[in-house]
Amino acid sequence: MQDDDRRDAHPVDRRVALSREWDRLVGQVRELGRARGISELADFLRPPRAASLTAAGGEGAVVAVNISGLRCDALLITGAGVGDLPLPGVTAGAVEERTVAYLAVLRTMEAAGWELQAAKREFDLGDRSPEAFYRISAARVALSAARAAAESELGAVTGWLWDEIAGPVLDALGHTGPPVAGAPLPRLWWCPTGLLNLLPLHAAGHHGEASDGPPRTVLDRVVSSYTPTVRALLTTRTRPASAVPAGNSAGDGRMLFVAPEPVGLPPLPSIAADRETLAGCFGARLTRLEGADATSEAVLAELERHPWAHFSSHAGQDMNDPGLGTIALREDGLTVYDLAQRSYSGEFAFLSACQTAVGGIDLIDEAITLASALHVAGFRHVIGTLWSVHDGAAADITRDFYANGATPDGEPVPAAGPADFDPADAARRLHRAVRAMRDRDRSTLTTWVHFVHIGP
């Protein structure tokens, strides 16, 4: 059927014709893959084979959690095979209810924080009226109340995630407690679906619980990462690592530091702390794009030359159109769309900014976030955040992440400099930094739960 005929045809006939055309094109792609021996094309749009799924679990279990109106299950993928774990306590309705409550308190806390910053900015600009003092006082009270509500809801949702999903999953995998002293913490990759993409599976647990038994938390039993799909994890693992010989050309073994201080947005005190941390770790092998130099054109160009990158800036997500999620630069920004169109061979990116690992509502099964965009564009390991970042906590996580390496069981090992920075340790480094912050104050979850690792 020609294009003109399709436009004039009955809608049902047009749909049938388009479906046939789709099948024909998919068949051509698969035939091309078979002819050229390219397995990814030969199986184009087919479900992954069991053998390939098993391969994905060779370095640690991959847990794909299916959320459906019919039933909810966890697909447990290990090197020994693929198993199914029914989750009878989980329903699509329950996940939606938890997600709505979770997002509501986080948005309220974020709005209260912005109001306090705005009130302080007016005061700093010279407004000393009684109304200005009242506005700051009211904003502080509102933020305190919002944080208390967020802590309560986070405690509830992380406890529910443990009881209904993470606890049964880890028990089924044999991770019934911390490993014996000196043994490495196992790795585990979460691959959630539906609205579960918005909830912190990696932080599931009863963190304030005092118990003589094994700790009922994910953080104390495994090192968690996320992957948008099982196929994406396999693809990332099989891609050759970028060569990073020390002291070679300008791009090799260098860290790119992006700190734009965007016009019109509140300053971030953590930028100075991040700069000091990175300068102390990477020294002359640190490239700095700061202030007016941090334009979108400059950042995109330098990402091609640097295997490692660290962003310290504001960011935000449009949950109705997640492709518009933006890292704020000096006078413009980089969106998910901008990053997804590029191709890099980077090894590591740390997005110390708000909401960089948050997707959207309408396309909830799609990995449309700033962190996943960088990952899909070619950065093997990416650290992002699930909601707005507390500035002081972000600086602490950055310092602890870079200052020390991590042994397999998560204990710190002093790092001498950039030669000791191995992106392959990113998940364990983040786990150690986050667990240390959790252990300093088990009653506070809002400072650490939102940090996540994406990659192999």
C-alpha positions as CSV (number, residue, x, y, z in Angstrom):
1,M,0.0,0.0,0.0
2,Q,1.4,3.4,-1.0
3,D,1.6,6.4,1.4
4,D,-1.4,8.1,-0.3
5,D,-3.4,4.9,-0.1
6,R,-2.6,4.6,3.6
7,R,-3.8,8.1,4.3
8,D,-7.1,7.5,2.4
9,A,-7.8,4.0,3.8
10,H,-10.2,3.1,6.6
11,P,-8.4,3.4,10.0
12,V,-8.6,-0.4,10.6
13,D,-7.2,-1.1,7.1
14,R,-4.5,1.4,7.7
15,R,-3.5,-0.1,11.0
16,V,-3.3,-3.6,9.5
17,A,-1.1,-2.3,6.7
18,L,1.2,-0.5,9.1
19,S,1.4,-3.6,11.2
20,R,2.4,-5.7,8.2
21,E,5.0,-3.1,7.2
22,W,6.4,-3.2,10.7
23,D,6.7,-7.0,10.6
24,R,8.4,-6.7,7.2
25,L,11.0,-4.2,8.5
26,V,11.7,-6.2,11.7
27,G,12.2,-9.3,9.5
28,Q,14.7,-7.5,7.3
29,V,16.7,-6.4,10.4
30,R,16.8,-10.0,11.7
31,E,17.7,-11.4,8.3
32,L,20.6,-8.9,8.1
33,G,21.7,-9.9,11.5
34,R,21.7,-13.6,10.6
35,A,23.5,-13.0,7.3
36,R,26.3,-10.9,9.1
37,G,26.5,-13.0,12.2
38,I,25.3,-10.2,14.5
39,S,23.3,-11.8,17.3
40,E,21.9,-8.6,18.6
41,L,20.3,-7.9,15.2
42,A,19.3,-11.6,14.6
43,D,17.2,-11.4,17.7
44,F,16.0,-7.8,17.2
45,L,13.0,-7.1,19.4
46,R,12.8,-10.7,20.6
47,P,12.8,-11.5,24.3
48,P,16.3,-12.4,25.5
49,R,17.2,-16.1,25.5
50,A,17.6,-17.9,28.8
51,A,21.3,-18.5,28.1
52,S,22.0,-14.8,27.8
53,L,20.0,-14.0,30.9
54,T,22.1,-16.5,32.9
55,A,25.3,-14.8,31.6
56,A,24.0,-11.6,33.0
57,G,24.1,-13.1,36.5
58,G,27.6,-14.3,36.4
59,E,29.0,-11.4,38.5
60,G,26.1,-11.2,40.9
61,A,22.4,-11.7,40.8
62,V,20.2,-9.5,38.6
63,V,16.7,-9.0,40.0
64,A,14.0,-7.9,37.5
65,V,10.9,-7.0,39.5
66,N,7.7,-7.2,37.4
67,I,4.8,-5.0,38.5
68,S,1.6,-5.9,36.9
69,G,-2.1,-5.7,37.5
70,L,-2.3,-9.5,37.2
71,R,0.5,-10.5,39.6
72,C,3.9,-9.3,40.7
73,D,7.1,-11.4,40.6
74,A,10.8,-11.1,40.9
75,L,12.9,-12.8,38.2
76,L,16.1,-14.0,39.9
77,I,18.9,-14.2,37.4
78,T,22.1,-15.9,38.6
79,G,25.0,-17.7,37.0
80,A,23.2,-21.0,37.9
81,G,20.0,-20.1,36.1
82,V,16.8,-18.1,36.1
83,G,14.2,-18.4,38.8
84,D,10.8,-16.9,39.6
85,L,9.9,-15.6,43.0
86,P,6.2,-14.7,43.5
87,L,5.6,-11.5,45.5
88,P,2.1,-12.1,46.9
89,G,2.2,-9.0,49.1
90,V,2.9,-6.7,46.2
91,T,0.2,-5.3,43.9
92,A,0.2,-2.6,41.2
93,G,-2.2,-0.6,43.4
94,A,0.0,-0.9,46.5
95,V,3.1,0.3,44.5
96,E,1.1,3.2,43.2
97,E,-0.1,4.2,46.6
98,R,3.4,4.0,48.0
99,T,4.8,6.0,45.1
100,V,2.2,8.8,45.3
101,A,2.8,9.2,49.1
102,Y,6.6,9.1,48.6
103,L,6.7,11.7,45.8
104,A,4.3,14.0,47.6
105,V,6.5,14.4,50.7
106,L,9.6,14.8,48.6
107,R,8.0,17.5,46.5
108,T,6.8,19.3,49.7
109,M,10.3,19.2,51.2
110,E,11.8,20.5,47.9
111,A,9.3,23.3,47.7
112,A,10.0,24.3,51.3
113,G,13.7,24.3,50.7
114,W,13.3,26.6,47.7
115,E,11.1,28.9,49.7
116,L,13.7,29.2,52.4
117,Q,16.4,29.9,49.8
118,A,14.3,32.6,48.2
119,A,13.5,34.2,51.5
120,K,17.2,34.3,52.5
121,R,18.1,35.7,49.1
122,E,15.7,38.7,49.5
123,F,17.2,39.3,53.0
124,D,20.8,39.2,51.6
125,L,19.8,41.7,48.9
126,G,18.9,44.2,51.7
127,D,15.3,43.6,52.7
128,R,15.3,44.0,56.4
129,S,11.6,44.5,56.8
130,P,9.5,42.6,59.5
131,E,7.9,40.7,56.6
132,A,11.3,39.5,55.5
133,F,12.2,38.2,58.9
134,Y,8.7,36.6,59.2
135,R,9.1,34.9,55.8
136,I,12.5,33.4,56.8
137,S,11.1,32.2,60.1
138,A,8.0,30.7,58.5
139,A,10.1,29.0,55.8
140,R,12.3,27.4,58.4
141,V,9.3,26.0,60.3
142,A,7.8,24.7,57.0
143,L,11.0,23.0,56.0
144,S,11.5,21.4,59.4
145,A,8.0,20.0,59.2
146,A,8.4,18.8,55.6
147,R,11.7,17.0,56.5
148,A,10.0,15.3,59.4
149,A,7.2,14.1,57.1
150,A,9.7,13.0,54.5
151,E,11.7,11.0,57.1
152,S,8.5,9.3,58.3
153,E,7.4,8.4,54.8
154,L,10.9,7.2,53.8
155,G,11.0,5.0,56.9
156,A,7.6,3.5,55.9
157,V,8.4,3.0,52.2
158,T,11.9,1.5,52.8
159,G,10.4,-0.8,55.4
160,W,7.6,-1.9,53.1
161,L,10.1,-2.5,50.2
162,W,12.1,-4.7,52.5
163,D,9.2,-6.7,53.9
164,E,7.5,-7.3,50.5
165,I,10.3,-7.3,47.9
166,A,13.9,-7.0,49.0
167,G,13.8,-9.2,52.1
168,P,12.2,-12.2,50.3
169,V,14.5,-11.6,47.3
170,L,17.8,-11.6,49.3
171,D,16.6,-14.6,51.4
172,A,15.9,-16.6,48.2
173,L,19.3,-15.7,46.8
174,G,21.0,-16.9,50.0
175,H,22.0,-13.4,51.2
176,T,20.5,-14.0,54.6
177,G,22.9,-11.7,56.5
178,P,26.2,-9.9,56.2
179,P,29.1,-12.1,54.8
180,V,31.7,-13.5,57.2
181,A,34.4,-11.1,58.3
182,G,36.8,-10.3,55.4
183,A,34.5,-11.8,52.7
184,P,33.3,-9.5,50.0
185,L,29.8,-8.1,50.0
186,P,28.0,-9.7,47.0
187,R,26.9,-7.5,44.1
188,L,23.3,-7.2,43.0
189,W,21.7,-5.4,40.1
190,W,18.1,-4.2,40.4
191,C,16.0,-3.9,37.3
192,P,12.6,-2.6,38.4
193,T,9.5,-2.0,36.2
194,G,6.5,0.3,36.4
195,L,6.3,2.8,39.2
196,L,8.8,0.8,41.2
197,N,11.4,2.6,39.1
198,L,10.7,5.6,41.3
199,L,11.2,3.9,44.6
200,P,14.6,3.2,46.4
201,L,14.9,-0.6,46.3
202,H,18.6,-0.3,47.1
203,A,17.7,1.4,50.4
204,A,15.0,-1.1,51.5
205,G,15.3,-2.1,55.1
206,H,14.6,-1.3,58.7
207,H,17.5,1.0,59.3
208,G,16.7,2.2,62.8
209,E,16.0,-1.3,64.1
210,A,18.0,-2.6,67.1
211,S,18.2,-6.4,66.7
212,D,20.5,-9.2,67.7
213,G,19.7,-11.0,64.5
214,P,21.0,-10.3,61.0
215,P,20.3,-6.7,59.9
216,R,17.2,-6.4,57.8
217,T,18.6,-4.0,55.3
218,V,19.8,-4.3,51.7
219,L,22.7,-2.0,52.5
220,D,24.2,-4.4,55.0
221,R,23.9,-7.5,52.8
222,V,24.8,-6.5,49.2
223,V,26.3,-3.8,47.1
224,S,23.4,-2.5,44.9
225,S,23.4,-1.2,41.3
226,Y,20.7,-0.5,38.8
227,T,20.4,-1.4,35.2
228,P,17.6,-0.1,32.8
229,T,17.4,-3.6,31.2
230,V,19.2,-6.9,31.4
231,R,20.3,-6.5,27.8
232,A,21.8,-3.1,28.6
233,L,23.9,-4.7,31.4
234,L,25.2,-7.3,29.1
235,T,26.1,-4.8,26.4
236,T,27.9,-2.6,28.9
237,R,29.9,-5.5,30.2
238,T,31.0,-6.7,26.8
239,R,32.1,-3.2,25.6
240,P,35.9,-2.9,25.8
241,A,37.0,-0.6,28.6
242,S,38.6,2.7,27.6
243,A,42.3,2.7,27.8
244,V,43.4,5.2,30.5
245,P,47.2,5.1,30.7
246,A,48.6,7.5,33.2
247,G,50.2,10.7,31.9
248,N,49.2,10.2,28.3
249,S,47.5,12.7,26.0
250,A,45.2,15.5,27.4
251,G,42.1,13.3,27.6
252,D,43.6,10.1,29.0
253,G,43.2,9.6,32.7
254,R,41.8,13.0,33.4
255,M,38.8,14.0,35.4
256,L,36.5,16.7,34.1
257,F,35.0,18.9,36.8
258,V,31.9,20.9,35.7
259,A,30.7,23.6,38.1
260,P,28.8,26.3,36.2
261,E,27.1,28.2,39.1
262,P,24.0,28.9,37.0
263,V,22.7,32.4,36.6
264,G,19.5,33.0,38.5
265,L,19.8,30.0,40.8
266,P,21.0,29.9,44.4
267,P,24.8,29.3,44.9
268,L,25.8,25.8,46.0
269,P,28.4,25.8,48.8
270,S,29.2,22.2,48.0
271,I,30.9,23.3,44.8
272,A,33.9,24.6,46.7
273,A,34.1,21.4,48.7
274,D,33.8,19.2,45.6
275,R,36.6,21.3,43.9
276,E,38.9,20.8,46.9
277,T,38.2,17.1,47.0
278,L,38.8,16.6,43.3
279,A,41.9,18.8,43.2
280,G,43.4,16.9,46.1
281,C,42.7,13.5,44.4
282,F,43.5,14.3,40.7
283,G,45.9,17.3,40.9
284,A,47.2,18.3,37.5
285,R,45.0,15.8,35.8
286,L,41.8,17.7,36.7
287,T,40.2,19.8,33.9
288,R,37.9,22.5,35.3
289,L,35.0,24.0,33.5
290,E,33.5,26.5,35.9
291,G,31.4,29.6,35.8
292,A,31.1,31.2,32.3
293,D,33.3,28.6,30.8
294,A,30.8,25.8,31.5
295,T,28.7,26.2,28.3
296,S,26.8,23.4,26.8
297,E,29.1,23.4,23.8
298,A,32.2,23.3,25.9
299,V,30.9,20.5,28.2
300,L,29.8,18.3,25.3
301,A,33.2,18.7,23.7
302,E,35.2,18.0,26.8
303,L,33.1,14.9,27.6
304,E,34.5,13.4,24.4
305,R,38.1,13.9,25.7
306,H,37.6,12.8,29.3
307,P,36.9,9.3,30.5
308,W,35.8,10.6,33.9
309,A,33.5,13.5,34.7
310,H,32.0,15.1,37.8
311,F,29.1,17.6,37.7
312,S,28.4,19.9,40.6
313,S,25.4,21.9,39.7
314,H,21.6,22.3,39.9
315,A,19.4,19.9,38.0
316,G,15.8,19.1,37.7
317,Q,13.4,16.6,36.1
318,D,10.1,17.2,34.3
319,M,8.2,14.0,35.3
320,N,5.6,14.7,32.5
321,D,8.3,14.9,29.9
322,P,11.4,13.3,31.3
323,G,13.4,14.0,28.1
324,L,13.4,17.6,29.4
325,G,15.3,16.7,32.5
326,T,18.2,19.3,32.6
327,I,21.6,19.8,34.2
328,A,21.8,23.5,34.6
329,L,24.9,25.2,33.1
330,R,25.9,28.8,33.3
331,E,23.2,30.3,31.1
332,D,21.7,27.2,29.5
333,G,21.6,23.5,30.2
334,L,22.0,19.9,29.0
335,T,18.9,17.9,28.7
336,V,18.3,14.2,28.5
337,Y,17.6,14.7,24.8
338,D,21.0,16.4,24.3
339,L,22.9,13.7,26.0
340,A,21.1,10.7,24.5
341,Q,22.0,11.9,21.0
342,R,25.7,11.7,21.7
343,S,28.1,8.8,21.7
344,Y,31.0,8.6,24.2
345,S,33.5,6.0,25.4
346,G,33.7,7.3,28.9
347,E,34.1,5.2,32.0
348,F,32.6,7.2,34.9
349,A,30.3,10.2,35.6
350,F,29.2,11.5,39.0
351,L,26.1,13.7,38.8
352,S,26.2,15.6,42.1
353,A,22.9,17.4,41.3
354,C,19.2,17.0,42.1
355,Q,16.9,14.4,40.5
356,T,19.4,13.1,37.9
357,A,18.2,9.5,38.2
358,V,14.5,10.3,38.2
359,G,12.3,9.2,35.3
360,G,8.8,10.2,34.3
361,I,5.3,9.1,35.0
362,D,3.8,8.5,31.5
363,L,6.7,6.4,30.2
364,I,7.6,4.8,33.6
365,D,9.1,1.7,32.1
366,E,11.5,3.7,30.0
367,A,14.9,4.7,31.5
368,I,14.6,8.4,30.6
369,T,16.8,10.2,33.1
370,L,19.9,12.3,33.0
371,A,22.0,9.5,34.5
372,S,20.7,6.8,32.2
373,A,21.2,9.1,29.2
374,L,24.9,9.4,30.0
375,H,25.0,5.7,30.6
376,V,23.4,4.8,27.3
377,A,25.5,7.5,25.5
378,G,28.6,5.5,26.6
379,F,29.6,6.3,30.2
380,R,30.0,2.8,31.8
381,H,29.4,3.8,35.4
382,V,27.1,6.7,36.4
383,I,26.2,8.0,39.9
384,G,22.9,9.9,40.1
385,T,20.2,11.0,42.6
386,L,16.6,10.2,43.0
387,W,15.5,13.6,44.3
388,S,16.8,16.9,45.5
389,V,20.2,16.7,47.2
390,H,21.0,18.2,50.6
391,D,24.0,20.4,49.8
392,G,26.1,19.4,52.8
393,A,25.3,15.7,52.4
394,A,26.3,15.8,48.7
395,A,29.7,17.3,49.6
396,D,30.2,14.6,52.3
397,I,29.4,11.8,49.8
398,T,31.7,13.2,47.2
399,R,34.6,13.5,49.7
400,D,34.2,10.0,51.0
401,F,33.7,8.6,47.5
402,Y,37.0,10.0,46.1
403,A,39.1,10.1,49.2
404,N,39.4,6.4,49.7
405,G,39.2,3.2,47.7
406,A,37.2,0.3,49.0
407,T,38.1,-3.3,49.6
408,P,35.6,-6.0,48.5
409,D,33.9,-6.0,51.9
410,G,33.5,-2.2,51.8
411,E,36.2,-1.2,54.2
412,P,38.2,2.0,53.3
413,V,41.7,1.9,51.8
414,P,43.6,5.1,51.5
415,A,44.0,6.2,47.9
416,A,47.1,7.9,46.8
417,G,45.8,9.7,43.7
418,P,44.3,9.4,40.3
419,A,46.4,6.3,39.5
420,D,44.4,4.5,42.2
421,F,41.0,5.7,40.9
422,D,39.4,2.7,39.2
423,P,35.8,3.3,37.9
424,A,35.2,-0.4,38.2
425,D,35.1,0.2,42.0
426,A,32.4,2.9,41.6
427,A,29.5,0.8,43.1
428,R,31.6,-0.3,46.1
429,R,33.0,3.2,46.7
430,L,29.5,4.7,46.7
431,H,28.2,1.9,48.9
432,R,30.9,2.5,51.5
433,A,30.3,6.3,51.5
434,V,26.5,5.9,51.8
435,R,26.7,3.3,54.5
436,A,29.1,5.4,56.5
437,M,26.6,8.3,56.3
438,R,23.7,6.0,57.3
439,D,25.7,4.6,60.3
440,R,26.4,8.1,61.6
441,D,22.7,8.7,62.0
442,R,20.3,5.9,61.4
443,S,17.3,8.0,62.2
444,T,18.0,10.3,59.1
445,L,17.3,8.8,55.7
446,T,16.9,12.0,53.6
447,T,20.6,12.6,53.4
448,W,21.7,9.3,51.7
449,V,18.8,7.2,50.3
450,H,18.8,9.1,47.0
451,F,22.3,8.2,45.7
452,V,22.3,5.4,43.2
453,H,24.8,3.6,40.9
454,I,24.0,2.6,37.3
455,G,26.3,0.3,35.5
456,P,28.1,-3.0,35.6
